[in-house]
């Protein structure tokens, strides 16, 4: 009975850990992407 409970909890923790690992990996990949450079037309000088 105790072994069954340990296996059940272990399987649930494996799923949660795998989901957390996937989210952390995705966040790391997105953070390492370089932002797109701003277009030159986006810079408008006001006051001349």
Gaussian input, Z-matrix of N, CA and C with variables (Angstrom, degrees):
# hf/3-21g

backbone

0 1
 N
 C     1     B1
 C     2     B2     1     A1
 N     3     B3     2     A2     1     D1
 C     4     B4     3     A3     2     D2
 C     5     B5     4     A4     3     D3
 N     6     B6     5     A5     4     D4
 C     7     B7     6     A6     5     D5
 C     8     B8     7     A7     6     D6
 N     9     B9     8     A8     7     D7
 C    10    B10     9     A9     8     D8
 C    11    B11    10    A10     9     D9
 N    12    B12    11    A11    10    D10
 C    13    B13    12    A12    11    D11
 C    14    B14    13    A13    12    D12
 N    15    B15    14    A14    13    D13
 C    16    B16    15    A15    14    D14
 C    17    B17    16    A16    15    D15
 N    18    B18    17    A17    16    D16
 C    19    B19    18    A18    17    D17
 C    20    B20    19    A19    18    D18
 N    21    B21    20    A20    19    D19
 C    22    B22    21    A21    20    D20
 C    23    B23    22    A22    21    D21
 N    24    B24    23    A23    22    D22
 C    25    B25    24    A24    23    D23
 C    26    B26    25    A25    24    D24
 N    27    B27    26    A26    25    D25
 C    28    B28    27    A27    26    D26
 C    29    B29    28    A28    27    D27
 N    30    B30    29    A29    28    D28
 C    31    B31    30    A30    29    D29
 C    32    B32    31    A31    30    D30
 N    33    B33    32    A32    31    D31
 C    34    B34    33    A33    32    D32
 C    35    B35    34    A34    33    D33
 N    36    B36    35    A35    34    D34
 C    37    B37    36    A36    35    D35
 C    38    B38    37    A37    36    D36
 N    39    B39    38    A38    37    D37
 C    40    B40    39    A39    38    D38
 C    41    B41    40    A40    39    D39
 N    42    B42    41    A41    40    D40
 C    43    B43    42    A42    41    D41
 C    44    B44    43    A43    42    D42
 N    45    B45    44    A44    43    D43
 C    46    B46    45    A45    44    D44
 C    47    B47    46    A46    45    D45
 N    48    B48    47    A47    46    D46
 C    49    B49    48    A48    47    D47
 C    50    B50    49    A49    48    D48
 N    51    B51    50    A50    49    D49
 C    52    B52    51    A51    50    D50
 C    53    B53    52    A52    51    D51
 N    54    B54    53    A53    52    D52
 C    55    B55    54    A54    53    D53
 C    56    B56    55    A55    54    D54
 N    57    B57    56    A56    55    D55
 C    58    B58    57    A57    56    D56
 C    59    B59    58    A58    57    D57
 N    60    B60    59    A59    58    D58
 C    61    B61    60    A60    59    D59
 C    62    B62    61    A61    60    D60
 N    63    B63    62    A62    61    D61
 C    64    B64    63    A63    62    D62
 C    65    B65    64    A64    63    D63
 N    66    B66    65    A65    64    D64
 C    67    B67    66    A66    65    D65
 C    68    B68    67    A67    66    D66
 N    69    B69    68    A68    67    D67
 C    70    B70    69    A69    68    D68
 C    71    B71    70    A70    69    D69
 N    72    B72    71    A71    70    D70
 C    73    B73    72    A72    71    D71
 C    74    B74    73    A73    72    D72
 N    75    B75    74    A74    73    D73
 C    76    B76    75    A75    74    D74
 C    77    B77    76    A76    75    D75
 N    78    B78    77    A77    76    D76
 C    79    B79    78    A78    77    D77
 C    80    B80    79    A79    78    D78
 N    81    B81    80    A80    79    D79
 C    82    B82    81    A81    80    D80
 C    83    B83    82    A82    81    D81
 N    84    B84    83    A83    82    D82
 C    85    B85    84    A84    83    D83
 C    86    B86    85    A85    84    D84
 N    87    B87    86    A86    85    D85
 C    88    B88    87    A87    86    D86
 C    89    B89    88    A88    87    D87
 N    90    B90    89    A89    88    D88
 C    91    B91    90    A90    89    D89
 C    92    B92    91    A91    90    D90
 N    93    B93    92    A92    91    D91
 C    94    B94    93    A93    92    D92
 C    95    B95    94    A94    93    D93
 N    96    B96    95    A95    94    D94
 C    97    B97    96    A96    95    D95
 C    98    B98    97    A97    96    D96
 N    99    B99    98    A98    97    D97
 C   100   B100    99    A99    98    D98
 C   101   B101   100   A100    99    D99
 N   102   B102   101   A101   100   D100
 C   103   B103   102   A102   101   D101
 C   104   B104   103   A103   102   D102
 N   105   B105   104   A104   103   D103
 C   106   B106   105   A105   104   D104
 C   107   B107   106   A106   105   D105
 N   108   B108   107   A107   106   D106
 C   109   B109   108   A108   107   D107
 C   110   B110   109   A109   108   D108
 N   111   B111   110   A110   109   D109
 C   112   B112   111   A111   110   D110
 C   113   B113   112   A112   111   D111
 N   114   B114   113   A113   112   D112
 C   115   B115   114   A114   113   D113
 C   116   B116   115   A115   114   D114
 N   117   B117   116   A116   115   D115
 C   118   B118   117   A117   116   D116
 C   119   B119   118   A118   117   D117
 N   120   B120   119   A119   118   D118
 C   121   B121   120   A120   119   D119
 C   122   B122   121   A121   120   D120
 N   123   B123   122   A122   121   D121
 C   124   B124   123   A123   122   D122
 C   125   B125   124   A124   123   D123
 N   126   B126   125   A125   124   D124
 C   127   B127   126   A126   125   D125
 C   128   B128   127   A127   126   D126
 N   129   B129   128   A128   127   D127
 C   130   B130   129   A129   128   D128
 C   131   B131   130   A130   129   D129
 N   132   B132   131   A131   130   D130
 C   133   B133   132   A132   131   D131
 C   134   B134   133   A133   132   D132
 N   135   B135   134   A134   133   D133
 C   136   B136   135   A135   134   D134
 C   137   B137   136   A136   135   D135
 N   138   B138   137   A137   136   D136
 C   139   B139   138   A138   137   D137
 C   140   B140   139   A139   138   D138
 N   141   B141   140   A140   139   D139
 C   142   B142   141   A141   140   D140
 C   143   B143   142   A142   141   D141

   B1=1.4612
   B2=1.5329
   B3=1.3154
   B4=1.4622
   B5=1.5285
   B6=1.3250
   B7=1.4597
   B8=1.5256
   B9=1.3188
   B10=1.4564
   B11=1.5186
   B12=1.3252
   B13=1.4618
   B14=1.5255
   B15=1.3337
   B16=1.4648
   B17=1.5154
   B18=1.3365
   B19=1.4624
   B20=1.5218
   B21=1.3343
   B22=1.4646
   B23=1.5285
   B24=1.3289
   B25=1.4653
   B26=1.5238
   B27=1.3258
   B28=1.4528
   B29=1.5286
   B30=1.3339
   B31=1.4590
   B32=1.5223
   B33=1.3260
   B34=1.4648
   B35=1.5212
   B36=1.3265
   B37=1.4594
   B38=1.5190
   B39=1.3251
   B40=1.4603
   B41=1.5220
   B42=1.3107
   B43=1.4677
   B44=1.5213
   B45=1.3372
   B46=1.4577
   B47=1.5282
   B48=1.3208
   B49=1.4601
   B50=1.5207
   B51=1.3328
   B52=1.4563
   B53=1.5286
   B54=1.3281
   B55=1.4675
   B56=1.5244
   B57=1.3318
   B58=1.4682
   B59=1.5202
   B60=1.3212
   B61=1.4577
   B62=1.5245
   B63=1.3231
   B64=1.4664
   B65=1.5268
   B66=1.3251
   B67=1.4639
   B68=1.5302
   B69=1.3172
   B70=1.4615
   B71=1.5243
   B72=1.3332
   B73=1.4551
   B74=1.5232
   B75=1.3259
   B76=1.4652
   B77=1.5189
   B78=1.3223
   B79=1.4578
   B80=1.5285
   B81=1.3192
   B82=1.4627
   B83=1.5266
   B84=1.3223
   B85=1.4690
   B86=1.5252
   B87=1.3225
   B88=1.4616
   B89=1.5300
   B90=1.3160
   B91=1.4636
   B92=1.5257
   B93=1.3232
   B94=1.4599
   B95=1.5330
   B96=1.3172
   B97=1.4641
   B98=1.5250
   B99=1.3204
   B100=1.4587
   B101=1.5249
   B102=1.3250
   B103=1.4657
   B104=1.5224
   B105=1.3009
   B106=1.4522
   B107=1.5269
   B108=1.3289
   B109=1.4671
   B110=1.5275
   B111=1.3270
   B112=1.4656
   B113=1.5195
   B114=1.3157
   B115=1.4500
   B116=1.5303
   B117=1.3047
   B118=1.4723
   B119=1.5333
   B120=1.3111
   B121=1.4614
   B122=1.5257
   B123=1.3289
   B124=1.4626
   B125=1.5255
   B126=1.3393
   B127=1.4633
   B128=1.5292
   B129=1.2910
   B130=1.4658
   B131=1.5149
   B132=1.3156
   B133=1.4658
   B134=1.5284
   B135=1.3248
   B136=1.4547
   B137=1.5234
   B138=1.3226
   B139=1.4584
   B140=1.5241
   B141=1.2896
   B142=1.4681
   B143=1.4913
   A1=110.37
   A2=117.11
   A3=120.61
   A4=110.29
   A5=116.61
   A6=119.72
   A7=110.91
   A8=116.69
   A9=120.73
   A10=110.54
   A11=117.23
   A12=120.99
   A13=110.88
   A14=117.00
   A15=120.53
   A16=110.54
   A17=117.48
   A18=120.53
   A19=111.19
   A20=117.32
   A21=120.92
   A22=110.48
   A23=116.29
   A24=120.41
   A25=109.67
   A26=116.49
   A27=120.45
   A28=110.78
   A29=117.41
   A30=120.40
   A31=111.17
   A32=116.99
   A33=119.97
   A34=110.32
   A35=117.11
   A36=119.85
   A37=111.23
   A38=117.67
   A39=120.30
   A40=110.12
   A41=117.61
   A42=121.14
   A43=111.20
   A44=116.01
   A45=119.98
   A46=110.34
   A47=117.12
   A48=120.81
   A49=110.65
   A50=117.53
   A51=121.13
   A52=110.58
   A53=117.45
   A54=121.02
   A55=110.15
   A56=117.03
   A57=120.89
   A58=110.81
   A59=116.80
   A60=121.06
   A61=110.96
   A62=117.40
   A63=121.22
   A64=110.94
   A65=117.39
   A66=120.76
   A67=111.36
   A68=116.98
   A69=120.27
   A70=110.72
   A71=117.09
   A72=120.65
   A73=110.81
   A74=117.10
   A75=120.70
   A76=110.81
   A77=117.20
   A78=120.59
   A79=110.95
   A80=116.68
   A81=120.82
   A82=110.71
   A83=116.98
   A84=121.00
   A85=110.18
   A86=117.14
   A87=119.96
   A88=111.67
   A89=117.15
   A90=120.56
   A91=111.40
   A92=117.14
   A93=119.47
   A94=112.14
   A95=117.71
   A96=120.27
   A97=109.28
   A98=115.44
   A99=119.40
   A100=108.96
   A101=117.08
   A102=118.71
   A103=110.50
   A104=115.45
   A105=120.98
   A106=109.33
   A107=118.50
   A108=118.79
   A109=111.26
   A110=115.26
   A111=120.32
   A112=109.22
   A113=116.25
   A114=121.24
   A115=109.42
   A116=116.06
   A117=120.11
   A118=111.47
   A119=116.81
   A120=120.31
   A121=111.58
   A122=116.98
   A123=120.31
   A124=110.94
   A125=117.40
   A126=120.74
   A127=109.09
   A128=115.59
   A129=121.26
   A130=107.79
   A131=116.41
   A132=121.21
   A133=107.29
   A134=116.27
   A135=121.46
   A136=108.29
   A137=116.51
   A138=120.34
   A139=113.81
   A140=118.93
   A141=119.96
   A142=111.39
   D1=-45.83
   D2=-179.29
   D3=-65.83
   D4=-37.62
   D5=179.27
   D6=-65.75
   D7=-37.59
   D8=178.20
   D9=-63.71
   D10=-42.08
   D11=178.97
   D12=-65.50
   D13=-40.62
   D14=179.30
   D15=-64.44
   D16=-41.85
   D17=178.95
   D18=-65.47
   D19=-38.74
   D20=-179.98
   D21=-64.70
   D22=-45.90
   D23=179.17
   D24=-65.36
   D25=-39.99
   D26=-179.33
   D27=-62.10
   D28=-41.95
   D29=179.00
   D30=-64.88
   D31=-39.19
   D32=178.72
   D33=-67.49
   D34=-40.33
   D35=179.02
   D36=-68.29
   D37=-33.57
   D38=177.51
   D39=-63.00
   D40=-42.65
   D41=178.72
   D42=-63.82
   D43=-44.72
   D44=-179.69
   D45=-65.54
   D46=-41.83
   D47=179.78
   D48=-65.34
   D49=-40.51
   D50=179.25
   D51=-64.94
   D52=-40.98
   D53=178.13
   D54=-64.01
   D55=-43.34
   D56=178.47
   D57=-63.37
   D58=-40.85
   D59=179.64
   D60=-64.62
   D61=-40.91
   D62=177.80
   D63=-63.77
   D64=-44.01
   D65=179.19
   D66=-64.20
   D67=-41.98
   D68=179.70
   D69=-65.53
   D70=-39.94
   D71=178.50
   D72=-65.43
   D73=-43.90
   D74=178.82
   D75=-62.35
   D76=-40.46
   D77=179.77
   D78=-66.31
   D79=-38.84
   D80=178.11
   D81=-65.10
   D82=-41.93
   D83=179.71
   D84=-65.36
   D85=-44.10
   D86=179.86
   D87=-66.48
   D88=-35.06
   D89=-179.80
   D90=-71.34
   D91=-27.38
   D92=-177.73
   D93=-84.12
   D94=-9.72
   D95=177.91
   D96=-71.83
   D97=140.51
   D98=178.51
   D99=-80.22
   D100=138.54
   D101=177.92
   D102=-68.90
   D103=152.56
   D104=-179.53
   D105=-69.72
   D106=133.31
   D107=-179.63
   D108=-67.72
   D109=146.49
   D110=-178.69
   D111=-72.15
   D112=143.56
   D113=177.99
   D114=-69.38
   D115=149.24
   D116=-179.93
   D117=-64.40
   D118=-29.64
   D119=-179.40
   D120=-70.06
   D121=-16.15
   D122=-178.60
   D123=-73.79
   D124=-20.04
   D125=179.29
   D126=-88.83
   D127=109.16
   D128=-178.65
   D129=-115.34
   D130=124.79
   D131=179.23
   D132=-88.89
   D133=121.37
   D134=-178.47
   D135=-104.64
   D136=135.35
   D137=174.27
   D138=110.13
   D139=9.51
   D140=177.99
   D141=-116.87

